Amino acid sequence: MLYYLTFYATAAMLGLLWRYAFRQGDARPTLRFVVGAGIGALALWMWRSSEPTVPFSDFTAAYYPAGRLVLEDLPRLFQRCWDTPVCGFVNIPIVAFLFTPFSILTLRHAQWLFLGFSLTCLVLSLGLLWSIAERTRARRWAILSLFALNGPLIYSLKEGNLTHCALLLLVAGVVCLDRGCERSAGLWFALAAVIKLPLLLFGVYFFGTRRWQVVWGYGATVAALSCASLGYAGWASHADWYREVIQPFSKQGLTAFNVQSVEGLLLRLQDGAALYDWKVVPVSSDIKTIGRAATLLLLAVSAVLFLRHPGVRPRETMYVDLSMVLCLALIISPISWTHYYLLLLLPLSLYVGNRLPMPQAGPWPILVGLAILLASPPVIFPWAEGASVGVWQKLLLSHYLAGALLLWALLAAARWLVADVRRLHLVPSMGEESARRDNRRMHLAEPDDSYDQRAAG
C-alpha cells in the first residue's frame, strides 16, 4: 500500500503546483521547471517500481523469437513458453513480420531498438493529440503529464508490449475522422484491431452507425491483412493460433491481478483464487451468466445513447462515442490486461484538451479526476506471493477496471445530455472564441445597404 500512497501524495502535490504555475501567466517559468522535474522524477520511480521485475519480458519471450520463427520454423510460432496460453506469440502470423528486423539483431540490441521505436510511437501520439486539442500551454502540459504518469503505459513499455503502438493507430484514426478522411480512419482503426483484438468493437460501432466510408476502409484493411496472413502461413497455422490463443478462454479464464476485466474480477473474488498465477482456471456458469448480463447491459445502454441526436457539435459528440466504445472494449473483453488501460489516454487527453462536451464546473471535473487517479497508478502486486488476501483487497486490485467503468458512466451521461448543449455550460475553446469575435467584427463592419436598395426600388 505504500506504493499507492507515495504515488497519490506526490501526484496531488504536483497537481497543486501545476495549477498554481499555469494560473500565474508566463511570469513563473521556474515553478514550471519544478513541476516538470517532479513529473520526471515520479515517472522514473514508477518505472523502477512497476511490474515486470524482468524488463522487456513480453518482447523477449514472444515478439523477438516470432520475428525469426515466422520465416524459419512456422509450426513453432505459437508454441507456449510455459503451461499457459498467454505465454508466447498471440497475434495472427502476419503480425510477426513486424519483428523480423528486430530478430536479426542480438537480443540486447533488439530490446533497445524496440524501446526507441516505442518512444517514437508515444511522441507521435502526443503530437497528434496536441494537434486536435485546445492549443494552450496549460492543455498541452496536462496531456504530457497524463502520458508521463500513466502506470499502464509504463508497464507496457517495460514489458516490451505493442499496446502503446496500438494507441498511436487509434489516435491517428481519430485525427483522420476529425479531418474528414474517413477511409484512412478505417485503415488505422483496423490496424489497431489486428494488433489488439478487443478493438474490433470499433468495427461494430462504425457499421451500426452507418459510417460507410469508415467501414469500407476498415473492412478492406482487415480483409487484406487476413488474406495475406492466410496466403503466407496457410490455414493450419491459423488453426493453431485459434486453438492455442482463442479457444482456451471460451470456458476458462485467469485470476491474475493484472487481468482487469469484469470476468477477471469475478474470478478473483472466489475463495483460493491465485492472484500471481497465469494458469487458466474453469469459469463457472454463474460467473459466465453475470459477466454476459453485465456485457449486454453496457452494450444496450451504449447503443441507445449512440442513437440519440448528436446535438449542435457533432464533432465533439463523435469524440464521446469513440471514447465510450474504447471503454467498452476494455471492460467486456474476457482478457483485458492492465497495459490495455493505457488506451484510456485517448479519451482522457480529449477531456483535458477541452474536446469532450462535458461541463467544466460542478462535480464533473472531480469525477473525471477520480477516474484518472484510478486508472493511472503504477502496476504492482502489493502483497507477497501466496499471501492471504481478503475480498476488499481483491476489489482494490481492480481499480483500473473501476476507473474505466467510471469514465464510461461519465461519457454516457454526457452523451445523454449532449442534445441540449445549454445544460452543459461548455467552456468554448480559444479557437471558437476567436472565430466568434471575428464574426462579430465582420457583422459590425459590414455596411447596411438596405436603405439604398429600398431607395433604388
C-alpha positions in Angstrom: 0.0 0.0 0.0 3.0 2.3 0.5 3.4 2.5 -3.3 -0.1 3.7 -3.8 0.2 6.3 -1.0 3.5 7.5 -2.4 2.0 7.9 -5.9 -1.1 9.6 -4.9 0.6 12.0 -2.4 3.2 13.0 -5.0 0.7 13.3 -7.8 -1.5 15.5 -5.6 1.4 17.8 -4.7 2.4 18.1 -8.4 -1.2 18.8 -9.3 -1.4 21.7 -6.9 1.9 23.1 -8.2 0.8 22.7 -11.8 -2.5 24.5 -11.1 -0.7 27.4 -9.4 2.0 27.6 -12.1 -0.4 27.9 -15.0 -2.7 30.3 -13.3 0.1 32.9 -12.9 0.6 33.5 -16.6 4.1 33.5 -18.1 5.7 35.0 -15.0 6.7 31.8 -13.3 8.9 29.6 -15.5 10.9 28.5 -12.5 7.8 26.9 -11.0 7.0 25.2 -14.3 10.5 23.8 -14.3 10.0 22.4 -10.8 6.7 20.8 -11.9 8.4 19.2 -14.9 11.3 17.9 -12.9 8.9 16.5 -10.3 6.9 14.7 -13.0 10.1 13.2 -14.5 11.2 12.0 -11.1 7.8 10.4 -10.3 7.8 8.7 -13.7 11.3 7.3 -13.1 10.2 6.0 -9.7 7.1 4.4 -11.3 9.4 2.7 -13.9 11.6 1.2 -11.2 8.6 0.1 -9.0 6.4 -1.3 -11.8 6.0 -4.8 -12.9 7.6 -6.8 -14.5 10.7 -7.5 -12.5 12.5 -8.5 -15.7 12.3 -5.7 -18.3 11.1 -6.5 -21.8 9.7 -9.9 -20.8 7.0 -9.9 -23.5 9.3 -8.8 -26.2 11.9 -11.4 -25.2 9.5 -14.4 -24.7 7.1 -13.7 -27.6 7.9 -11.0 -30.2 11.7 -11.4 -30.6 11.6 -15.2 -31.4 8.4 -14.7 -33.5 10.2 -12.5 -35.9 12.6 -15.4 -36.8 10.1 -18.3 -36.5 7.7 -16.8 -39.0 10.4 -17.2 -41.6 12.3 -20.3 -40.5 10.0 -22.5 -38.4 6.3 -21.6 -38.8 4.9 -24.7 -36.9 6.6 -23.5 -33.7 5.3 -19.9 -34.0 2.5 -20.5 -31.4 4.5 -22.8 -29.1 4.0 -21.9 -25.5 7.0 -20.9 -23.4 5.3 -22.4 -20.3 2.0 -24.0 -19.5 -0.4 -21.1 -20.2 -2.0 -19.8 -23.4 -0.8 -16.3 -22.6 2.9 -17.0 -22.7 4.1 -16.8 -26.3 3.1 -15.1 -29.5 -0.6 -14.4 -29.6 -1.2 -12.4 -32.8 -2.1 -13.8 -36.3 1.1 -14.8 -38.2 1.3 -11.7 -40.4 1.9 -9.6 -37.4 5.2 -11.5 -36.7 6.8 -9.9 -39.7 6.9 -6.6 -37.7 9.6 -8.2 -35.5 11.7 -9.8 -38.3 14.0 -6.7 -38.4 14.5 -6.9 -34.7 15.2 -10.7 -34.7 18.2 -10.1 -37.0 20.0 -8.2 -34.1 21.2 -9.6 -30.8 18.6 -9.7 -28.1 20.1 -6.8 -26.2 20.3 -4.5 -29.2 16.8 -5.5 -30.3 15.4 -4.6 -26.9 16.9 -1.1 -27.0 15.8 -0.6 -30.6 12.3 -1.6 -29.8 12.3 0.8 -26.8 13.4 3.5 -29.2 10.6 2.5 -31.6 8.1 2.6 -28.7 9.1 6.0 -27.5 8.8 7.3 -31.1 5.2 6.0 -31.2 4.5 7.8 -28.0 5.9 11.1 -29.3 3.8 10.8 -32.4 0.7 10.0 -30.4 1.4 13.1 -28.2 1.9 15.3 -31.2 -1.3 14.2 -32.9 -3.3 14.7 -29.7 -1.9 18.2 -29.3 -3.0 18.9 -32.9 -6.7 18.3 -32.1 -6.6 19.7 -28.5 -7.1 23.3 -27.5 -3.8 24.9 -28.3 -2.8 26.4 -25.0 0.3 25.7 -23.0 -1.6 24.5 -20.0 -3.6 22.0 -22.0 -0.5 20.6 -23.7 1.3 20.3 -20.4 -1.7 18.5 -18.9 -1.8 15.9 -21.8 2.0 15.4 -21.4 1.5 14.8 -17.7 -1.1 12.2 -18.3 1.3 10.3 -20.5 4.3 10.6 -18.2 2.4 9.5 -15.1 0.3 6.6 -16.6 1.1 3.4 -14.9 -0.3 1.1 -17.6 1.8 2.9 -20.2 5.0 2.5 -18.2 4.0 -1.2 -17.7 3.6 -1.7 -21.4 6.9 -0.1 -22.2 8.7 -2.2 -19.5 7.0 -5.4 -20.8 8.0 -4.6 -24.4 4.4 -4.9 -25.5 2.6 -3.5 -28.5 -0.3 -1.7 -26.7 1.3 1.7 -26.9 1.8 1.2 -30.6 -2.0 0.4 -30.9 -2.6 3.8 -29.1 -0.8 5.6 -31.9 -3.0 3.8 -34.5 -6.2 4.8 -32.6 -5.1 8.4 -32.3 -4.3 8.5 -36.0 -7.8 7.2 -36.7 -9.4 9.8 -34.6 -7.3 12.6 -36.2 -8.4 11.3 -39.7 -12.0 11.3 -38.6 -11.6 14.9 -37.3 -10.2 16.0 -40.7 -12.9 14.1 -42.7 -10.6 11.4 -44.1 -12.9 8.5 -43.2 -11.4 5.7 -45.3 -8.0 6.4 -43.9 -9.5 6.4 -40.4 -11.0 3.0 -41.1 -7.5 1.8 -42.1 -5.9 3.0 -38.8 -8.7 1.5 -36.6 -8.4 -1.8 -38.4 -4.6 -1.9 -37.9 -5.1 -1.3 -34.2 -7.7 -4.1 -34.1 -5.4 -6.6 -35.8 -2.8 -5.9 -33.1 -5.3 -5.9 -30.1 -8.4 -7.9 -30.8 -10.8 -6.2 -28.3 -10.6 -3.1 -30.6 -12.6 -5.0 -33.2 -15.6 -3.4 -31.4 -14.9 -0.2 -33.3 -15.8 -2.0 -36.5 -19.2 -2.9 -35.0 -19.7 0.7 -33.9 -18.9 2.1 -37.4 -21.2 -0.4 -39.0 -24.0 0.2 -36.6 -23.8 4.0 -37.0 -23.6 3.6 -40.8 -20.3 5.3 -41.3 -19.9 3.5 -44.6 -16.7 5.2 -45.7 -15.0 4.2 -42.5 -16.5 0.7 -42.8 -15.1 0.4 -46.3 -11.6 1.3 -45.2 -11.9 -0.8 -42.1 -13.2 -3.9 -43.9 -10.7 -3.6 -46.8 -7.8 -3.4 -44.4 -8.9 -6.4 -42.2 -9.7 -8.4 -45.3 -6.3 -7.6 -47.0 -4.3 -8.5 -43.9 -6.3 -11.7 -43.3 -5.8 -12.8 -46.8 -2.1 -12.0 -46.7 -1.7 -13.9 -43.5 -3.6 -16.9 -44.8 -1.8 -16.8 -48.1 1.6 -16.9 -46.4 1.1 -19.1 -43.3 -1.8 -21.3 -44.5 -4.9 -22.5 -42.8 -3.1 -24.9 -40.4 -1.1 -22.1 -38.8 -4.2 -20.0 -38.2 -6.0 -23.1 -36.8 -3.0 -23.4 -34.4 -3.5 -19.7 -33.5 -7.1 -20.2 -32.7 -6.6 -23.4 -30.7 -3.7 -22.1 -28.6 -4.8 -18.4 -28.2 -8.5 -18.0 -28.5 -10.2 -21.3 -27.7 -8.8 -21.8 -24.2 -10.7 -18.7 -23.0 -14.1 -19.9 -24.3 -14.7 -21.8 -21.0 -11.7 -20.8 -18.9 -10.3 -17.6 -17.5 -7.5 -16.0 -15.5 -7.5 -14.8 -11.9 -4.1 -13.0 -12.1 -4.1 -9.4 -10.6 -3.2 -7.8 -14.0 -6.3 -9.1 -15.7 -8.6 -6.1 -15.5 -11.9 -7.3 -17.0 -15.3 -8.0 -15.5 -14.8 -11.7 -15.8 -11.3 -11.5 -14.2 -12.7 -9.5 -11.3 -15.5 -12.1 -10.7 -12.9 -15.0 -10.8 -10.6 -13.2 -8.3 -13.5 -12.9 -5.8 -13.6 -16.7 -5.5 -12.0 -18.4 -2.5 -8.5 -19.6 -3.2 -8.0 -17.6 -6.3 -4.3 -17.3 -7.3 -3.6 -13.6 -7.9 0.0 -14.1 -9.1 -0.5 -17.1 -11.3 -1.3 -17.1 -15.1 -2.6 -20.6 -15.5 -6.2 -20.8 -16.8 -9.0 -21.9 -14.4 -12.6 -23.0 -15.2 -15.3 -20.4 -15.3 -18.5 -21.4 -13.6 -21.8 -21.0 -15.2 -22.8 -18.4 -12.6 -19.8 -16.2 -13.4 -20.4 -16.6 -17.1 -24.1 -15.5 -16.7 -23.2 -12.5 -14.6 -20.4 -11.5 -17.0 -22.7 -11.8 -20.0 -25.5 -9.9 -18.3 -23.1 -7.0 -17.4 -21.8 -7.0 -21.0 -25.3 -7.0 -22.5 -26.4 -4.2 -20.2 -23.4 -2.0 -21.1 -23.8 -2.6 -24.8 -27.6 -2.0 -24.7 -27.2 1.3 -22.9 -24.4 2.4 -25.2 -26.5 1.5 -28.3 -29.4 3.6 -27.1 -27.2 6.6 -26.5 -25.5 6.3 -29.9 -28.9 6.5 -31.5 -29.6 9.9 -29.8 -29.3 13.1 -31.7 -25.6 14.3 -31.8 -26.5 17.9 -30.8 -25.1 21.0 -32.3 -21.5 20.0 -32.0 -21.3 16.6 -33.8 -17.5 16.5 -33.8 -17.3 16.6 -30.0 -20.2 14.1 -29.9 -18.2 11.8 -32.1 -15.3 12.0 -29.6 -17.7 10.9 -26.8 -18.9 8.0 -28.9 -15.4 6.7 -29.7 -14.3 7.1 -26.1 -17.3 5.1 -24.9 -16.5 2.3 -27.4 -12.9 2.2 -26.2 -14.0 1.9 -22.6 -16.4 -0.9 -23.5 -13.7 -2.8 -25.4 -11.6 -2.8 -22.3 -14.3 -3.7 -19.8 -16.1 -6.5 -21.6 -13.1 -8.3 -23.1 -12.6 -11.7 -21.4 -8.9 -11.0 -21.1 -8.1 -7.3 -20.6 -4.5 -6.8 -19.4 -3.6 -3.9 -17.3 -1.5 -2.4 -20.1 -4.6 -2.2 -22.2 -5.8 0.6 -20.0 -3.1 2.9 -21.3 -5.5 3.3 -24.3 -7.7 5.4 -21.9 -5.1 8.1 -22.6 -7.1 8.9 -25.7 -10.4 9.9 -24.1 -8.6 11.5 -21.1 -6.4 13.6 -23.4 -9.5 14.7 -25.3 -11.0 15.7 -22.0 -8.1 17.7 -20.7 -7.7 19.1 -24.2 -11.2 20.6 -23.9 -12.6 18.4 -26.7 -15.3 16.4 -24.9 -18.7 18.1 -24.3 -18.5 17.8 -20.6 -19.2 20.5 -18.1 -16.1 22.3 -16.7 -17.7 23.0 -13.4 -19.6 21.2 -10.6 -18.8 17.5 -9.8 -17.7 16.6 -13.4 -14.0 17.6 -13.2 -13.8 15.9 -9.8 -15.2 12.7 -11.1 -13.0 12.7 -14.2 -10.1 13.4 -11.9 -11.1 10.3 -9.8 -11.2 8.2 -13.0 -7.7 9.4 -13.9 -6.4 8.5 -10.4 -8.0 5.0 -10.5 -6.5 4.3 -14.0 -3.0 5.7 -13.5 -1.1 4.1 -10.6 2.0 2.0 -11.2 1.3 -1.6 -11.9 2.4 -3.5 -8.9 1.4 -6.5 -6.8 1.3 -5.0 -3.3 1.4 -8.3 -1.4 3.8 -11.2 -1.1 3.2 -14.1 -3.5 0.9 -16.6 -1.8 -0.3 -14.2 0.9 -3.9 -14.4 2.1 -6.0 -11.6 0.5 -9.5 -10.5 1.5 -12.4 -9.5 -0.7 -11.9 -5.8 -0.3 -8.2 -6.1 -1.2 -9.2 -8.1 -4.3 -11.6 -5.3 -5.2 -8.8 -2.8 -4.8 -6.7 -4.7 -7.3 -9.3 -3.9 -9.9 -9.0 -0.2 -9.6 -8.1 0.1 -13.3 -11.4 -1.5 -14.2 -13.2 0.8 -11.8 -11.6 3.8 -13.5 -12.8 2.6 -16.9 -16.3 2.0 -15.6 -16.5 5.4 -14.0 -15.2 7.1 -17.2 -17.7 5.2 -19.3 -20.5 6.3 -17.0 -19.4 9.9 -17.2 -19.2 9.7 -21.0 -22.7 8.1 -21.1 -24.1 10.9 -19.0 -22.5 13.5 -21.3 -23.8 11.7 -24.4 -27.4 11.7 -22.9 -27.2 15.5 -22.3 -25.3 16.5 -25.5 -28.5 17.1 -27.4 -29.3 20.0 -25.1 -25.9 21.8 -25.1 -27.3 24.7 -23.0 -27.4 22.4 -19.9 -23.7 21.7 -20.3 -22.3 25.2 -19.9 -19.3 24.3 -22.1 -16.2 26.5 -21.9 -15.5 27.5 -25.5 -12.1 26.8 -26.8 -9.8 29.7 -27.7 -10.2 29.0 -31.4 -14.0 29.0 -31.2 -14.0 32.2 -29.1 -11.7 33.9 -31.6 -13.9 32.9 -34.5 -16.9 34.2 -32.7 -15.2 37.6 -32.1 -14.2 37.7 -35.8 -17.7 37.0 -36.9 -19.0 39.8 -34.7 -16.5 42.3 -36.0 -17.4 41.4 -39.6 -21.0 41.8 -38.9 -20.4 45.3 -37.3 -18.1 46.4 -40.1 -20.5 45.2 -42.9 -22.3 48.3 -44.5 -26.0 48.3 -44.3 -27.2 48.9 -47.9 -30.9 48.1 -47.2 -31.8 51.7 -47.3 -30.0 52.2 -50.7 -31.8 49.2 -52.1 -35.2 50.5 -51.0 -34.5 53.9 -52.4 -33.4 52.4 -55.7 -36.5 50.3 -55.8 
